[in-house]
Amino acid sequence: MTVLVIVLGVLLFAVLIVLAVASSKPDEFRVERNVVINETPDKIFPWLEDPKKTAEWSPWEKKDPNLKKVFSGSDKGVGAVYEWDGNKEIGAGRLEIKEVVPLRKVVMDLKFFRPMKGENVAEYNVAPAAGGTEVKWSIRGSSPFMTKIFCVFMDMDKMIGGEFEKGLAELKSTVER
């Protein structure tokens, strides 16, 4: 009986530690990566404001060869919509372009339906840089308590940031061809 009490006490202590660490995490998250592309903004921007073209360099597209895609709304720019339904790595979601500043910025509402529900804002920012044009890709959103618990064990910046790095490298390669 005493061994059981000790084990239960240790488990309770571990759960309390996880909950305490989770509660100290911020209420919002932001992940951002950037790349300099040796091209002008007018050569890069079409790959950012058109969800069909974005799908050509997105790292997530390569993770599910049977990914179901639906494009609707505008062909590009404000009102363009991309919905996907894929395997457990990709999940399902919807992206809609909400704002475009030509040759400078694209802002998107990004909704995830599975594996976890979430509503975020993704953004591409384009600016002149030494050696070409800098493209920044970011995502931000709220961190409800369940997300904070998840983030005790997983680093959101490394998880998403690594995929952003792959995507930006593919974008650079695509545009510079």
CYANA upper distance limits for C-alpha pairs under 8 A (distance plus 0.5 A):
  1 MET  CA      5 VAL  CA      6.81
  2 THR  CA      6 ILE  CA      6.63
  3 VAL  CA      7 VAL  CA      6.64
  4 LEU  CA      8 LEU  CA      6.56
  5 VAL  CA      9 GLY  CA      6.46
  6 ILE  CA     10 VAL  CA      6.63
  7 VAL  CA     11 LEU  CA      6.66
  8 LEU  CA     12 LEU  CA      6.54
  9 GLY  CA     13 PHE  CA      6.58
 10 VAL  CA     14 ALA  CA      6.64
 11 LEU  CA     15 VAL  CA      6.69
 12 LEU  CA     16 LEU  CA      6.66
 13 PHE  CA     17 ILE  CA      6.70
 14 ALA  CA     18 VAL  CA      6.77
 15 VAL  CA     19 LEU  CA      6.66
 16 LEU  CA     20 ALA  CA      6.53
 17 ILE  CA     21 VAL  CA      6.63
 18 VAL  CA     22 ALA  CA      6.51
 18 VAL  CA    149 ILE  CA      7.59
 18 VAL  CA    152 VAL  CA      7.51
 19 LEU  CA     23 SER  CA      6.57
 19 LEU  CA    149 ILE  CA      7.45
 20 ALA  CA     24 SER  CA      6.99
 21 VAL  CA     25 LYS  CA      7.34
 21 VAL  CA    152 VAL  CA      7.41
 22 ALA  CA    145 PHE  CA      7.71
 22 ALA  CA    148 LYS  CA      5.48
 22 ALA  CA    149 ILE  CA      5.49
 22 ALA  CA    151 CYS  CA      7.93
 22 ALA  CA    152 VAL  CA      6.56
 23 SER  CA    145 PHE  CA      7.70
 23 SER  CA    148 LYS  CA      7.54
 25 LYS  CA    148 LYS  CA      6.67
 26 PRO  CA    143 SER  CA      7.68
 26 PRO  CA    148 LYS  CA      8.45
 27 ASP  CA    142 SER  CA      6.33
 27 ASP  CA    143 SER  CA      5.44
 27 ASP  CA    144 PRO  CA      7.26
 28 GLU  CA    140 ARG  CA      7.64
 28 GLU  CA    141 GLY  CA      6.05
 28 GLU  CA    142 SER  CA      4.68
 28 GLU  CA    143 SER  CA      5.42
 29 PHE  CA    140 ARG  CA      5.98
 29 PHE  CA    141 GLY  CA      6.10
 29 PHE  CA    142 SER  CA      6.73
 29 PHE  CA    143 SER  CA      6.89
 30 ARG  CA    138 SER  CA      7.52
 30 ARG  CA    139 ILE  CA      6.15
 30 ARG  CA    140 ARG  CA      4.77
 30 ARG  CA    141 GLY  CA      7.30
 30 ARG  CA    157 ASP  CA      8.22
 31 VAL  CA    138 SER  CA      5.99
 31 VAL  CA    139 ILE  CA      5.95
 31 VAL  CA    140 ARG  CA      7.05
 31 VAL  CA    156 MET  CA      8.16
 31 VAL  CA    157 ASP  CA      5.98
 31 VAL  CA    160 ILE  CA      7.55
 31 VAL  CA    161 GLY  CA      6.74
 32 GLU  CA    136 LYS  CA      7.31
 32 GLU  CA    137 TRP  CA      6.12
 32 GLU  CA    138 SER  CA      4.65
 32 GLU  CA    139 ILE  CA      7.10
 32 GLU  CA    161 GLY  CA      7.15
 32 GLU  CA    164 PHE  CA      8.30
 33 ARG  CA    136 LYS  CA      6.23
 33 ARG  CA    137 TRP  CA      6.02
 33 ARG  CA    138 SER  CA      7.02
 33 ARG  CA    161 GLY  CA      6.93
 33 ARG  CA    164 PHE  CA      6.80
 33 ARG  CA    165 GLU  CA      6.94
 34 ASN  CA    134 GLU  CA      7.22
 34 ASN  CA    135 VAL  CA      5.96
 34 ASN  CA    136 LYS  CA      4.73
 34 ASN  CA    137 TRP  CA      6.66
 34 ASN  CA    165 GLU  CA      8.05
 34 ASN  CA    168 LEU  CA      7.69
 35 VAL  CA    134 GLU  CA      6.12
 35 VAL  CA    135 VAL  CA      5.99
 35 VAL  CA    136 LYS  CA      7.23
 35 VAL  CA    168 LEU  CA      6.83
 35 VAL  CA    169 ALA  CA      7.92
 35 VAL  CA    172 LYS  CA      8.14
 36 VAL  CA    129 ALA  CA      7.55
 36 VAL  CA    131 GLY  CA      7.72
 36 VAL  CA    132 GLY  CA      6.69
 36 VAL  CA    133 THR  CA      5.86
 36 VAL  CA    134 GLU  CA      4.78
 36 VAL  CA    135 VAL  CA      6.80
 36 VAL  CA    172 LYS  CA      8.26
 37 ILE  CA    131 GLY  CA      8.11
 37 ILE  CA    132 GLY  CA      6.01
 37 ILE  CA    133 THR  CA      5.76
 37 ILE  CA    134 GLU  CA      6.76
 37 ILE  CA    135 VAL  CA      7.91
 37 ILE  CA    172 LYS  CA      5.97
 37 ILE  CA    175 VAL  CA      8.23
 37 ILE  CA    176 GLU  CA      7.75
 38 ASN  CA    131 GLY  CA      6.53
 38 ASN  CA    132 GLY  CA      4.85
 38 ASN  CA    133 THR  CA      6.90
 38 ASN  CA    172 LYS  CA      8.39
 38 ASN  CA    176 GLU  CA      7.07
 39 GLU  CA     43 LYS  CA      6.90
 39 GLU  CA     44 ILE  CA      7.54
 39 GLU  CA    132 GLY  CA      5.89
 39 GLU  CA    133 THR  CA      6.73
 39 GLU  CA    175 VAL  CA      7.89
 39 GLU  CA    176 GLU  CA      7.24
 40 THR  CA     44 ILE  CA      7.19
 40 THR  CA    132 GLY  CA      6.92
 40 THR  CA    133 THR  CA      6.58
 41 PRO  CA     45 PHE  CA      6.25
 41 PRO  CA    103 LEU  CA      6.12
 41 PRO  CA    104 ARG  CA      8.25
 41 PRO  CA    126 VAL  CA      7.37
 41 PRO  CA    127 ALA  CA      8.08
 41 PRO  CA    128 PRO  CA      8.35
 41 PRO  CA    133 THR  CA      6.88
 42 ASP  CA     46 PRO  CA      7.78
 42 ASP  CA    103 LEU  CA      6.73
 43 LYS  CA    175 VAL  CA      7.50
 44 ILE  CA     48 LEU  CA      7.59
 44 ILE  CA    175 VAL  CA      6.86
 45 PHE  CA     49 GLU  CA      6.79
 45 PHE  CA    102 PRO  CA      8.31
 45 PHE  CA    103 LEU  CA      6.21
 45 PHE  CA    104 ARG  CA      8.45
 45 PHE  CA    126 VAL  CA      8.43
 46 PRO  CA     50 ASP  CA      6.67
 46 PRO  CA     53 LYS  CA      7.93
 47 TRP  CA     51 PRO  CA      8.43
 47 TRP  CA     53 LYS  CA      5.68
 47 TRP  CA     54 THR  CA      5.94
 47 TRP  CA    171 LEU  CA      8.34
 48 LEU  CA     53 LYS  CA      7.78
 48 LEU  CA     54 THR  CA      6.32
 48 LEU  CA    106 VAL  CA      7.57
 48 LEU  CA    124 TYR  CA      7.62
 49 GLU  CA     54 THR  CA      8.19
 49 GLU  CA     76 LYS  CA      6.15
 49 GLU  CA     77 GLY  CA      5.64
 49 GLU  CA     97 ILE  CA      8.29
 49 GLU  CA    100 VAL  CA      8.05
 49 GLU  CA    106 VAL  CA      6.88
 50 ASP  CA     54 THR  CA      6.66
 50 ASP  CA     75 ASP  CA      7.30
 50 ASP  CA     76 LYS  CA      4.88
 50 ASP  CA     77 GLY  CA      6.90
 50 ASP  CA     80 ALA  CA      7.85
 51 PRO  CA     55 ALA  CA      6.54
 51 PRO  CA     71 PHE  CA      8.20
 51 PRO  CA     76 LYS  CA      7.32
 51 PRO  CA     80 ALA  CA      7.56
 51 PRO  CA     81 VAL  CA      7.72
 51 PRO  CA     82 TYR  CA      6.73
 52 LYS  CA     56 GLU  CA      7.42
 52 LYS  CA     71 PHE  CA      8.00
 52 LYS  CA     82 TYR  CA      8.44
 53 LYS  CA     57 TRP  CA      7.89
 54 THR  CA     58 SER  CA      6.55
 55 ALA  CA     61 GLU  CA      6.88
 56 GLU  CA     61 GLU  CA      8.02
 57 TRP  CA     61 GLU  CA      8.27
 57 TRP  CA    167 GLY  CA      6.49
 57 TRP  CA    168 LEU  CA      8.46
 57 TRP  CA    170 GLU  CA      6.04
 57 TRP  CA    171 LEU  CA      6.07
 57 TRP  CA    174 THR  CA      7.98
 58 SER  CA     62 LYS  CA      8.10
 58 SER  CA    167 GLY  CA      5.65
 58 SER  CA    170 GLU  CA      8.16
 58 SER  CA    171 LEU  CA      8.49
 59 PRO  CA     63 LYS  CA      7.78
 59 PRO  CA    163 GLU  CA      6.68
 59 PRO  CA    164 PHE  CA      8.10
 59 PRO  CA    166 LYS  CA      6.70
 59 PRO  CA    167 GLY  CA      5.53
 60 TRP  CA     64 ASP  CA      8.03
 60 TRP  CA     90 ILE  CA      7.04
 60 TRP  CA    163 GLU  CA      8.28
 61 GLU  CA     65 PRO  CA      8.00
 61 GLU  CA     67 LEU  CA      7.81
 63 LYS  CA     89 GLU  CA      7.60
 63 LYS  CA     90 ILE  CA      7.56
 64 ASP  CA     86 GLY  CA      6.95
 64 ASP  CA     87 ASN  CA      6.83
 64 ASP  CA     89 GLU  CA      8.35
 64 ASP  CA     90 ILE  CA      7.63
 66 ASN  CA     86 GLY  CA      7.51
 67 LEU  CA     84 TRP  CA      7.39
 67 LEU  CA     85 ASP  CA      6.56
 67 LEU  CA     86 GLY  CA      5.17
 67 LEU  CA     87 ASN  CA      7.76
 68 LYS  CA     84 TRP  CA      6.06
 68 LYS  CA     85 ASP  CA      5.66
 68 LYS  CA     86 GLY  CA      6.71
 69 LYS  CA     82 TYR  CA      7.56
 69 LYS  CA     83 GLU  CA      6.29
 69 LYS  CA     84 TRP  CA      5.13
 69 LYS  CA     85 ASP  CA      7.23
 70 VAL  CA     82 TYR  CA      6.32
 70 VAL  CA     83 GLU  CA      5.64
 70 VAL  CA     84 TRP  CA      6.91
 71 PHE  CA     80 ALA  CA      8.00
 71 PHE  CA     81 VAL  CA      6.12
 71 PHE  CA     82 TYR  CA      5.18
 71 PHE  CA     83 GLU  CA      6.98
 72 SER  CA     80 ALA  CA      6.77
 72 SER  CA     81 VAL  CA      5.61
 72 SER  CA     82 TYR  CA      7.12
 73 GLY  CA     79 GLY  CA      5.98
 73 GLY  CA     80 ALA  CA      5.37
 73 GLY  CA     81 VAL  CA      6.16
 74 SER  CA     78 VAL  CA      7.48
 74 SER  CA     79 GLY  CA      5.65
 74 SER  CA     80 ALA  CA      4.82
 74 SER  CA     81 VAL  CA      7.75
 75 ASP  CA     80 ALA  CA      6.23
 76 LYS  CA     80 ALA  CA      5.67
 77 GLY  CA     97 ILE  CA      6.71
 77 GLY  CA     98 LYS  CA      8.43
 77 GLY  CA     99 GLU  CA      7.98
 77 GLY  CA    100 VAL  CA      6.73
 77 GLY  CA    106 VAL  CA      8.40
 78 VAL  CA     96 GLU  CA      8.24
 78 VAL  CA     97 ILE  CA      5.45
 78 VAL  CA     98 LYS  CA      5.64
 78 VAL  CA     99 GLU  CA      6.14
 78 VAL  CA    100 VAL  CA      6.85
 79 GLY  CA     96 GLU  CA      6.78
 79 GLY  CA     97 ILE  CA      6.05
 79 GLY  CA     98 LYS  CA      6.88
 80 ALA  CA     96 GLU  CA      6.25
 80 ALA  CA     97 ILE  CA      6.04
 81 VAL  CA     94 ARG  CA      7.68
 81 VAL  CA     95 LEU  CA      6.18
 81 VAL  CA     96 GLU  CA      4.95
 81 VAL  CA     97 ILE  CA      7.14
 82 TYR  CA     94 ARG  CA      6.30
 82 TYR  CA     95 LEU  CA      5.69
 82 TYR  CA     96 GLU  CA      7.01
 83 GLU  CA     92 ALA  CA      8.05
 83 GLU  CA     93 GLY  CA      6.24
 83 GLU  CA     94 ARG  CA      4.79
 83 GLU  CA     95 LEU  CA      6.78
 84 TRP  CA     91 GLY  CA      8.36
 84 TRP  CA     92 ALA  CA      5.87
 84 TRP  CA     93 GLY  CA      6.06
 84 TRP  CA     94 ARG  CA      6.98
 85 ASP  CA     90 ILE  CA      7.94
 85 ASP  CA     91 GLY  CA      6.48
 85 ASP  CA     92 ALA  CA      4.72
 85 ASP  CA     93 GLY  CA      7.23
 86 GLY  CA     90 ILE  CA      5.75
 86 GLY  CA     91 GLY  CA      5.63
 86 GLY  CA     92 ALA  CA      6.49
 87 ASN  CA     91 GLY  CA      6.20
 88 LYS  CA    115 PRO  CA      7.30
 91 GLY  CA    112 PHE  CA      8.09
 91 GLY  CA    113 PHE  CA      7.81
 91 GLY  CA    114 ARG  CA      5.49
 91 GLY  CA    115 PRO  CA      5.87
 92 ALA  CA    112 PHE  CA      6.54
 92 ALA  CA    113 PHE  CA      5.88
 92 ALA  CA    114 ARG  CA      5.75
 92 ALA  CA    115 PRO  CA      7.82
 93 GLY  CA    110 LEU  CA      7.92
 93 GLY  CA    111 LYS  CA      5.86
 93 GLY  CA    112 PHE  CA      4.72
 93 GLY  CA    113 PHE  CA      5.69
 93 GLY  CA    114 ARG  CA      7.59
 94 ARG  CA    110 LEU  CA      6.43
 94 ARG  CA    111 LYS  CA      5.64
 94 ARG  CA    112 PHE  CA      7.06
 95 LEU  CA    108 MET  CA      6.89
 95 LEU  CA    109 ASP  CA      6.15
 95 LEU  CA    110 LEU  CA      5.05
 95 LEU  CA    111 LYS  CA      6.82
 96 GLU  CA    108 MET  CA      5.87
 96 GLU  CA    109 ASP  CA      5.78
 96 GLU  CA    110 LEU  CA      7.20
 97 ILE  CA    106 VAL  CA      7.57
 97 ILE  CA    107 VAL  CA      6.44
 97 ILE  CA    108 MET  CA      4.78
 97 ILE  CA    109 ASP  CA      6.95
 98 LYS  CA    106 VAL  CA      8.28
 98 LYS  CA    107 VAL  CA      6.20
 98 LYS  CA    108 MET  CA      5.80
 98 LYS  CA    109 ASP  CA      7.14
 99 GLU  CA    105 LYS  CA      8.28
 99 GLU  CA    106 VAL  CA      6.27
 99 GLU  CA    107 VAL  CA      5.50
 99 GLU  CA    108 MET  CA      7.50
100 VAL  CA    104 ARG  CA      8.32
100 VAL  CA    105 LYS  CA      6.14
100 VAL  CA    106 VAL  CA      5.12
100 VAL  CA    107 VAL  CA      6.95
101 VAL  CA    105 LYS  CA      5.44
101 VAL  CA    106 VAL  CA      7.03
103 LEU  CA    126 VAL  CA      7.17
104 ARG  CA    125 ASN  CA      6.23
104 ARG  CA    126 VAL  CA      5.19
104 ARG  CA    127 ALA  CA      6.94
105 LYS  CA    123 GLU  CA      7.66
105 LYS  CA    124 TYR  CA      6.04
105 LYS  CA    125 ASN  CA      5.03
105 LYS  CA    126 VAL  CA      6.55
106 VAL  CA    123 GLU  CA      6.09
106 VAL  CA    124 TYR  CA      5.67
106 VAL  CA    125 ASN  CA      7.22
107 VAL  CA    121 VAL  CA      7.54
107 VAL  CA    122 ALA  CA      6.51
107 VAL  CA    123 GLU  CA      5.02
107 VAL  CA    124 TYR  CA      7.17
108 MET  CA    121 VAL  CA      6.18
108 MET  CA    122 ALA  CA      5.66
108 MET  CA    123 GLU  CA      6.61
109 ASP  CA    119 GLU  CA      7.83
109 ASP  CA    120 ASN  CA      6.64
109 ASP  CA    121 VAL  CA      5.41
109 ASP  CA    122 ALA  CA      6.99
110 LEU  CA    119 GLU  CA      6.34
110 LEU  CA    120 ASN  CA      5.58
110 LEU  CA    121 VAL  CA      6.17
110 LEU  CA    122 ALA  CA      6.97
111 LYS  CA    117 LYS  CA      7.90
111 LYS  CA    118 GLY  CA      6.19
111 LYS  CA    119 GLU  CA      5.07
111 LYS  CA    120 ASN  CA      6.81
112 PHE  CA    116 MET  CA      7.11
112 PHE  CA    117 LYS  CA      5.56
112 PHE  CA    118 GLY  CA      5.49
112 PHE  CA    119 GLU  CA      6.95
113 PHE  CA    117 LYS  CA      5.16
113 PHE  CA    118 GLY  CA      7.38
119 GLU  CA    141 GLY  CA      7.15
119 GLU  CA    142 SER  CA      8.33
120 ASN  CA    139 ILE  CA      7.22
120 ASN  CA    140 ARG  CA      6.17
120 ASN  CA    141 GLY  CA      5.01
120 ASN  CA    142 SER  CA      7.88
121 VAL  CA    139 ILE  CA      6.09
121 VAL  CA    140 ARG  CA      5.92
121 VAL  CA    141 GLY  CA      6.83
122 ALA  CA    137 TRP  CA      7.89
122 ALA  CA    138 SER  CA      6.08
122 ALA  CA    139 ILE  CA      4.74
122 ALA  CA    140 ARG  CA      7.05
123 GLU  CA    136 LYS  CA      8.33
123 GLU  CA    137 TRP  CA      6.26
123 GLU  CA    138 SER  CA      5.76
123 GLU  CA    139 ILE  CA      6.86
124 TYR  CA    135 VAL  CA      7.18
124 TYR  CA    136 LYS  CA      6.00
124 TYR  CA    137 TRP  CA      5.19
124 TYR  CA    138 SER  CA      7.10
125 ASN  CA    134 GLU  CA      8.44
125 ASN  CA    135 VAL  CA      6.12
125 ASN  CA    136 LYS  CA      5.50
125 ASN  CA    137 TRP  CA      7.16
126 VAL  CA    133 THR  CA      7.26
126 VAL  CA    134 GLU  CA      6.19
126 VAL  CA    135 VAL  CA      5.19
126 VAL  CA    136 LYS  CA      7.04
127 ALA  CA    133 THR  CA      6.18
127 ALA  CA    134 GLU  CA      5.76
127 ALA  CA    135 VAL  CA      7.23
128 PRO  CA    132 GLY  CA      6.86
128 PRO  CA    133 THR  CA      5.08
128 PRO  CA    134 GLU  CA      6.53
129 ALA  CA    133 THR  CA      5.46
129 ALA  CA    134 GLU  CA      6.04
137 TRP  CA    164 PHE  CA      7.50
137 TRP  CA    168 LEU  CA      8.48
143 SER  CA    147 THR  CA      5.93
143 SER  CA    148 LYS  CA      6.56
144 PRO  CA    148 LYS  CA      6.88
145 PHE  CA    149 ILE  CA      6.80
146 MET  CA    150 PHE  CA      6.78
147 THR  CA    151 CYS  CA      6.62
148 LYS  CA    152 VAL  CA      6.98
149 ILE  CA    153 PHE  CA      7.89
150 PHE  CA    154 MET  CA      6.65
151 CYS  CA    155 ASP  CA      6.24
151 CYS  CA    156 MET  CA      7.00
154 MET  CA    159 MET  CA      8.08
155 ASP  CA    159 MET  CA      6.58
156 MET  CA    160 ILE  CA      6.39
156 MET  CA    161 GLY  CA      8.12
157 ASP  CA    161 GLY  CA      5.64
157 ASP  CA    162 GLY  CA      8.34
158 LYS  CA    162 GLY  CA      6.12
159 MET  CA    163 GLU  CA      7.47
160 ILE  CA    164 PHE  CA      6.77
161 GLY  CA    165 GLU  CA      6.66
162 GLY  CA    166 LYS  CA      6.92
163 GLU  CA    167 GLY  CA      6.65
164 PHE  CA    168 LEU  CA      6.51
165 GLU  CA    169 ALA  CA      6.62
166 LYS  CA    170 GLU  CA      6.76
167 GLY  CA    171 LEU  CA      6.59
168 LEU  CA    172 LYS  CA      6.55
169 ALA  CA    173 SER  CA      6.70
170 GLU  CA    174 THR  CA      6.51
171 LEU  CA    175 VAL  CA      6.54
172 LYS  CA    176 GLU  CA      6.43
173 SER  CA    177 ARG  CA      6.72
